[in-house]
C-alpha cells in the first residue's frame, strides 16, 4: 500500500471558502466516480485549515490537503491515467487548484499512535 499526500494551493481566482466548497462538494464526488478507483483506492481524505491559530506552532499557508491510499504504485498509475480521470477529474482540478504550487509526495505509512485498528 502506498500513500499520496498532496499539500494543496487553490486557484488564486477563488476564495478559501469557494475552494473548500468545490473540493468537498464537487471534486471529491467526481473522483469517487473513477471506475478504477473502486479497485485501487483504499481511502481518500480531505483536510482544510481551521481559522483558529495555535500559540505554539506555526503552519504553512496551504489551502488544504488530499491524502489517498492506493493498493500499489501500479494502481495509482491506473487511476490517474484512466480515461475518466483525464477527461473529467483533471479538467476539474485545473478550475480550483494551483498545480504549480501544490506539492505531492508518495510514500508508505508507519502508524506510531492511533493504528486504525486501535481506533475502532
Secondary structure, DSSP 8 states (H G I E B T S, - for coil): -EEEEEEE-B-TTS-HHHHHHHIIIIIHHHHHT-TTHHHHEEEEEEE---S---SS------SEEEEEEES-HHHHHHHHTSHHIIIIIHHHHHHHB-GGG-EEEEE----SS--TTT--
